[in-house]
Amino acid sequence: MGSHIDFVVFAPSELQAKRAIDAGLAEIERLSKVLSNYDANSEISKLCSAPTGQWTPLSLDLAAVLEHSRRWHKLSDGKFDITVGPLTQLWRTNRKQKQLPTAAEIAETKSRCGWNAVNLQFAANEQGLSFTNASLSKSNMILDLSGLAVGYIVDAAFDKMAATGVRSILINAGGDIRVGDAPPGTEGWRIMIAGLGKQSPPLSMMRVSNCAVTTSGDLNQYIEVEGRRYSHFIEPQSGEPIERRQSVTALAATTVDADAGATALAILGSHRAWELFQEMPLQCAMIMETAQSDLGPIRTRWLTKD
């Protein structure tokens, strides 16, 4: 799914550590076939390519991810939106070509987005109420799960590893980090928070255990055209990328919430993020941003619960 994965495990023996890592890798492989937009044969890709309006059965995992996506869409006042996949694809293509899409292209692409076109059916099962079918009522929609799918996968892999009896675990999937008990003899896992520039030194350090930490930013994914810098974060209402530079680190109980939360806060910006943060399932967050697209003055703001 486009991420490098690091495992760190403290276990009584190498065999136990290997058993835990193998369990985590197997779960990652299984869920990648469900949630990866890179795989044309994944379950999410097949849902997006199904005929318009056709009901498609959902696995429990994809149903859960869509439920998380809808929850974060509401928590972020619509800024976290997996239906912007067509816009993401449009801007990614133009980023490679180093040119901007036209207003007409943006308007046409926006017409294929929107949560109002995602239809979900609910049904009862042994685990409670969960929707089991979905249909898309607009043609050529793309549900882009990149803002939380990796977090969901990391949580599932962590649970499989912990089930083997190993408790001191770290999984890092491209900045989506889930940790268990602190390493022996320490107060917690040491997590460094980088600055906005590639050569910037770390700006902060956390000691954490039994939680998740995710950092989202535009350090590596952006386009510069005519002196303006556009990040890979898409603002759903305008259909255009965010221009201010930003990096958001979010801490939560689960990686899926830290992942979605960091993305949502990055799009919201520090002022609106401050207004909505109290209702989000995040423990704390740090937002670094500039007013313009250059490295100008950097504003840093910590968000904590009242």
N, C-alpha and C positions, 0 to 999 in steps of 0.2 A: 504493500500500500504506500510505497514511496518513503518509508521510514527505516532508519537503522535502529536496531534493538540491542540494548545492553542488558545483561543479567548480572547481578551480584548476589551471591547466596552464601550465608554462613550456616554450615551444617556439621553434624558430628563426624561425617565421613564423606569422601568424594562420591561414593556410590549414591548416598542420599541426596547430595547436591545435584548430581546428574539426573536422578529420577525426578526431582522437582523441576529442573529446567526442561527436561523432555516433556513433562506434563504441560508446562506453559507453552512450549513451542507447538505442541499438538493442538492446543486450543486456539492459538493464533492462526495456525494453518486452517483450521475448521472455519473460524469466523471470517477470515479473509475471503473465503468463497461465498460468504453471505453478504458482506458489507463493502467490498472493494469496488469503487467506480473505475479502477484501472482494468478490471477483468470483465470482458463482455459477457461472460457466462455466469457471473455472480448473480445472486438473488436480486440485489438492488438494481443491477443493470437490466435484468429481465423484466422487472416491474416497470422500469422506465421505457422499455421498448415494446411493452404490450400495447395492443390496439387501444385507442382512446376510449375510455369509459368501460373497458372490460375489467371485471372483478378478478383479482389475482390472490390466491391464498398466500398468507404470510407465515413464515416460521416464527416461533416465539421470540427469537433473537431480533429479527427485523422488526417485528411488532413492537418490541421493547425500545429499540432505537428510534422508531418513528414517534413513540410516545414521549421519550426524552426530548426529541426535537420539537414536538409541539409544545411541551412544557416550557422549554427555553425560549421559544418564540413568544410566548405570553410573558415570561419573566423579563424579557429584554425589550418589551414594547415593540415587537416585530423586527428588531434589528438582527437577531439570530434567525436566519431563514434558509433552510436547506433547499428551498425551491429556486434559489438564485443560480442553480447549476448552469443554465444557459448563459447567464451573464458572466459567470466565472469562466466558462469555456470561451466566450467571445473575447474577454479581456486577456485570457491566457494566450490565445492565438495572436492577438495584436501585440502583446508583450514580446513574443518571439520575433515578430516582424518590426518591432520598435515603431509602431504607429498607433494612432488613436482611432477607434471606431467612429463612424459618423453618428449624428443624432438620430438619423432614420434607423440605423442598425441597432442602436441602443433601444429605441422605442419598440421595434419589432421583437427584439429579444425579451424585453420586459413583458410583452404580451403573453409569453410562454411561462411566466413565473406566477407565484401566488399560492398561499396555503388554501385559499378557497377552492382550488382545483384538486386538492388531495382529499379523497373520500375514504372514510374508514368505517368498517362494519364491526360492531361489537358482538362477541359471543362468549358464553360461559365455558370455562374449562376448570380442571381440578386445581389450578393455581389462582382462581379468582376470575374477575372480569378482564378480558383482554381481546382487542380486536384481532380478527384472524384473516380479514380480507381487505384489500385496498384497490382503488382505481384512480386513474388520473384523467380529469375531464378536459385537459388541454393537450393538444398534440405536441410532440417533440419536447416534452418536459424532461428535465434532468434533476433528480434529487441528489444534491451534493452533500454527502455525509462526512466530508473531511473535517468539519468542525467538532465532531464528537465521536465518530466511529472508532478512531484509534483509542480514545479514552475508554470506550466500552470494551474493546478487545483487551486492553491492558488489565482492566478490572477482572475480566473473566479468566485471563491467564494467571493473574495473581491468586485468585480463589482456587484454581486447580493446583497451583504450586503449594499453597498453604495446606491444602487437603492432604498432601503427602507427609505432613508433620513438620515441615520446615517453616519457621516463623520469621527469621531475619532475612528479608528479601528486598531487593530493589530491582524494578523494571524501568528502563528508560527507553521509550519509543519516540525518538525525535523530539524530545522535550516534554513529552507526556510521561510523568514520573509517578509511580506508586511505590510506597515503601511500607514495610512491616516493622517488626520490632527493631530497636536500635542494634547496630553491630556490637558484639561483645566488648565491654569495657569503654563504651562511648555513651554520650548523652543523646545521640541521634545521628541520623544520616546528614552529611554536610551537603547542602544544595547551594550552588553559587548562582547569582542573578547577574547576567551580563548587561552591559550598557547598550546604547542605541547604535554605536558604530562598530564595525568589524574589528577595529584595533582598540576599542574601549576596554579598560580593565573592568573586572567584576565590580558592581556597585553595592552589592549586599550579599550576605550569607545567612542561610537558615540552618538550624539544627532541628530536624523533624523525625517523627516516627508515626507509624500507623495512620497514614494520610496520603493525599495525592497532591502533587504540585505540577502545574502546567504553565509554560510561558508561550505566549503567542505574540508575534511581531512581524515587521516587514524587513528584517535585516537582510534576507536573501531573496525575497520575492517582491520585486517591484519593477517599474518601467520608468525611464526618464525620457520625456519628449518635450522639446522646445523649452527646456529649462525647468520643467515641472516634473515632480516625482509622484507616481501613482502606486500605491501599495496593492497587495492582492486581496485586501478586505473590501468587499462590495457593500455599498450602502443600498439596501433594497428599494427604498423609495425613489432615489435618483437614478439608480442603475449604474452608478459610477463608483470607482474606487475611492477610498479615503486618501487624501493628499498629505495630511499631517503625518509625521513619523511617530510611531508608537511601539511600545513593548509592554505587555501586561502579564504579570505573574499572579496566578490565582491558586489558593490553597483550599482544599475541600476534603470531605471524607472519602469521596470516590473520584477516580480519574475522569469518568464521563462528565461529572459536574465541573471539575477543574478545567477540563478541556473546553467544554461549551461556554463556561463562565469567562475564561480568558478571551475567547473570540468575541463574545457578546460585549464585554467591557471595552475591548479595543475599538469596536465599531461605534459604540455609544459615545466614547470620549469621556474625559474625567468628570465634567460637570453633570451630565445626564447619568453617568455611572453612579455617581455619589447619591443621586436621588433614588435610584432603583436598587442599590446594593443590599439594603436591609432585608428585602424580601427574597434574595437569592440564597440558595443553599451553599454558600461559600463562607469559609471561616475568616479569611482576610484576602486582600489583594493589593498589589503595588502597580500603579500606572505611571509609566514614563512617556511623555509626549512632547512634541514641539508644536508651536502655533502654525508654522509653515512647513513646507516640504523639505527644507534644508535642516542642517543640524543645529541652527540657532540656539536660543535658550531652551534648556530641557526642564520641563515641569515634572516633578515627582510627587505622587500623592498616594498615601496608604489609606486603604479602606478597611475599616474594622466594624464589628457589630457594636451597637450601642449597649 
